[in-house]
Amino acid sequence: MKAKIQLDAKEYQADLSQPLDISIPLSPEGPRAWYVDPLQIEPVRNKLFTGSIAEGGNVNFRNIFFNPHGHGTHTESSGHIRKEVISVNSILQQYFYTALLVSIEPDIYDQTDVVFHEPGDRIITKDQIDKAMNNANCEALIIRTLPNSNDKKSMVYSGTNPPYLQSEALTLMRSKGIKHLLLDLPSVDREEDGGRLQAHHAFWKSGFEGDNNCTITEMIFVPNEIEDGTYLLNLQTAPFENDATPSRPVLFKLKRVQP
């Protein structure tokens, strides 16, 4: 199945039978952050019912215990940092976007910052984002951090001070029209920053149009064989009425159709 797409008066073709899934499934073996326990999937068991065929039940009927921020690929709304409940399900009314995939190796911070940065922190900077995006015109930005390995699929990030983004980089993205940010880290902010969440605030309180309709998707995984460049993004989300929900971002290659 192939679809024709018009972008900036140019026509492209996307093969919808060739999806590139960049999500990490929710599973007990999957990545986790923020000191949450491993995700649990277990049969319902009570005096009247056993939800496991292996244990003698008629059907498999399992409970799942997880935290959308701490387990696997998830998408967040601005409700993550606001008093009001703003669910991802309520703000996403469109599911296909033009997306730019970039690979960036975070800079090593070598200064002393009395706020929260510390020497040795790995930070993706405004200048790196500006250079990687160049003059691209797209709605979504996907960041693959380097080095890239399969360890990201099962990483326990708690207490490791993972790489994070300079808040100015988020402001720059919004100024360039980015509405949806996807990255293979547990957060855009430093793991321990005193609750400032400066990068989150820069993205969702930028002052640019549509702040409340923007999303951040964290803990994705982009295999090395997927090349940097422009793609069609299908951002699939579970319809939870919550500020974060499990998600499945899928990419499709775009091929220019010559007139």
C-alpha positions in Angstrom: 0.0 0.0 0.0 1.5 3.3 -1.1 0.4 6.8 -0.3 1.2 10.1 -2.1 1.9 13.1 0.1 2.3 16.7 -0.8 4.8 18.8 1.2 5.8 22.3 0.3 4.4 21.9 -3.2 6.5 18.8 -3.7 5.1 15.3 -4.0 6.4 12.3 -2.1 5.5 8.7 -1.8 5.3 6.6 1.3 5.1 2.8 1.4 2.7 2.1 4.2 3.5 -1.6 4.1 7.1 -0.9 5.2 6.7 0.7 8.7 9.8 1.4 10.9 8.7 1.0 14.5 10.8 3.1 16.9 8.9 2.2 20.1 10.1 0.0 23.0 7.3 -2.4 24.1 6.0 -2.4 27.6 7.4 -5.5 29.3 9.0 -6.6 32.6 12.3 -6.6 30.8 11.9 -3.2 29.3 13.6 0.1 30.3 12.6 1.9 33.4 13.4 5.2 35.1 12.5 7.3 38.2 13.1 4.4 40.6 9.9 2.6 39.6 9.7 -1.2 40.1 9.7 -3.5 37.1 6.4 -3.6 35.2 4.2 -6.4 36.3 1.9 -8.6 34.2 0.0 -11.2 36.3 -3.2 -13.2 36.1 -6.2 -12.2 38.1 -6.6 -14.7 41.0 -9.5 -14.9 43.4 -11.8 -17.5 45.0 -14.0 -17.6 41.9 -11.7 -17.1 39.0 -8.1 -17.8 37.8 -7.1 -15.7 34.8 -4.5 -18.2 33.5 -5.0 -21.2 31.2 -1.6 -22.5 32.4 -3.0 -22.5 36.0 -6.3 -24.2 35.1 -8.4 -21.2 34.0 -10.6 -21.0 30.9 -9.0 -17.8 29.6 -5.9 -15.6 30.1 -7.1 -12.5 32.0 -4.2 -10.5 33.3 -3.6 -7.3 35.3 -0.9 -4.9 34.2 0.8 -2.6 36.7 3.0 0.1 35.1 3.9 3.8 35.2 3.6 5.6 31.9 6.5 7.9 32.7 8.7 5.2 34.0 8.2 2.2 31.7 8.9 2.1 28.0 8.0 4.5 25.2 5.5 7.1 26.2 4.1 10.4 25.1 3.5 13.3 27.4 1.3 16.4 27.2 1.8 19.8 28.9 -0.4 18.5 31.7 2.9 17.0 33.0 3.9 20.4 34.3 0.5 22.1 34.8 -2.1 22.0 37.6 -4.9 21.2 35.2 -5.3 17.7 33.8 -4.4 17.8 30.1 -4.6 14.3 28.7 -2.6 13.3 25.6 -5.8 11.7 24.3 -7.6 15.0 24.3 -5.0 17.1 22.5 -3.9 14.7 19.7 -6.4 15.2 16.9 -3.9 14.4 14.1 -1.7 11.3 13.9 0.6 11.8 10.9 3.4 14.4 10.8 6.5 15.3 8.9 9.5 14.3 11.0 13.2 14.9 10.9 15.4 12.2 12.4 18.8 13.4 13.6 21.7 11.7 15.5 23.5 13.7 18.1 26.3 12.8 20.5 25.8 15.0 23.6 28.5 17.4 24.6 30.4 16.8 27.9 29.8 19.7 30.3 33.1 21.0 31.6 32.1 24.0 33.7 30.8 24.7 37.2 27.2 25.8 37.4 25.7 26.8 40.7 22.2 25.9 39.5 22.4 22.2 38.7 24.7 21.4 35.8 27.8 19.6 36.9 31.1 18.7 35.1 30.7 15.5 33.2 27.0 16.0 32.5 26.1 15.0 28.9 24.0 17.7 27.4 22.4 18.2 23.9 22.9 21.9 23.3 21.0 24.6 21.3 23.9 24.8 18.8 23.8 21.1 18.2 20.1 21.2 17.5 20.4 24.3 15.3 23.1 22.6 13.2 21.3 19.2 13.0 18.0 20.8 11.9 19.6 23.3 9.5 16.6 24.8 7.6 14.4 21.7 7.8 10.6 22.4 7.7 8.9 19.7 9.7 6.4 19.2 12.6 8.3 16.6 14.6 11.9 16.2 15.6 13.3 12.7 16.5 16.6 12.6 18.4 18.8 9.5 18.4 21.6 9.9 20.9 25.1 8.6 20.2 26.5 6.1 21.0 23.5 4.0 20.1 23.1 0.4 21.3 20.4 -2.2 22.1 21.1 -1.6 25.8 18.6 1.3 25.6 15.8 -1.4 25.2 16.4 -2.6 28.8 18.3 0.2 30.5 17.6 1.0 34.2 18.1 4.7 34.2 17.5 5.4 37.8 20.4 7.1 39.5 22.6 7.2 36.3 22.3 10.9 35.4 21.4 10.2 31.7 22.1 12.8 29.0 19.5 15.7 28.8 18.8 18.8 26.8 19.7 22.4 27.3 16.5 24.3 27.8 17.5 26.8 25.1 17.4 23.9 22.7 13.7 23.3 23.4 13.0 27.0 22.8 14.8 26.9 19.5 12.8 23.8 18.4 9.5 25.6 19.1 10.7 28.7 17.2 11.4 26.4 14.2 7.9 25.0 14.3 8.5 21.7 16.1 5.3 20.5 17.8 6.3 17.0 18.7 9.7 16.0 20.1 10.8 12.3 20.3 14.0 11.1 21.9 15.6 8.0 23.3 16.2 9.3 26.8 14.0 9.1 29.9 13.6 12.8 30.1 14.5 16.1 28.3 15.6 17.3 31.7 18.4 16.4 34.1 17.5 13.5 36.4 18.1 15.6 39.5 17.5 19.3 38.9 15.7 20.4 42.1 12.3 20.1 40.4 13.1 23.0 37.9 12.2 21.0 34.7 13.5 23.9 32.7 13.5 22.0 29.3 9.9 20.9 29.8 8.9 24.4 30.6 10.8 25.8 27.7 8.9 23.5 25.3 5.4 23.9 26.7 5.5 27.5 27.9 7.5 28.9 25.0 5.0 31.6 24.0 4.7 30.2 20.5 1.3 29.2 19.1 -0.1 25.8 20.1 2.0 25.1 23.2 -0.8 23.0 24.8 -1.1 20.9 21.7 2.6 19.9 21.6 3.9 16.5 22.9 7.2 15.0 24.1 7.8 11.3 23.5 10.5 9.7 25.6 12.3 6.3 25.7 12.1 5.5 22.0 14.7 3.4 20.2 15.9 4.1 16.7 17.9 1.2 15.2 21.2 2.2 13.6 20.0 1.0 10.2 17.4 3.7 10.0 19.2 6.7 8.4 18.9 10.3 9.4 16.5 12.3 7.3 12.9 13.2 6.7 10.1 10.7 7.3 6.4 10.5 7.7 5.6 9.9 11.4 2.6 8.1 12.6 2.3 8.8 16.4 0.1 6.2 17.9 -1.0 6.6 21.5 -3.1 4.5 23.9 -6.3 6.5 24.7 -5.6 7.1 28.4 -7.1 10.3 29.9 -3.8 11.1 31.6 -0.8 13.5 31.1 1.3 10.6 29.8 0.4 7.4 27.9 2.2 4.5 26.3 2.8 5.1 22.6 4.1 3.6 19.4 5.7 6.0 17.0 6.1 4.5 13.5 8.2 6.0 10.7 7.7 5.7 6.9 10.4 6.5 4.4 9.5 9.4 2.0 10.5 9.1 -1.6 10.4 12.1 -3.9 8.1 11.7 -6.8 9.6 13.4 -9.8 7.2 15.6 -11.9 
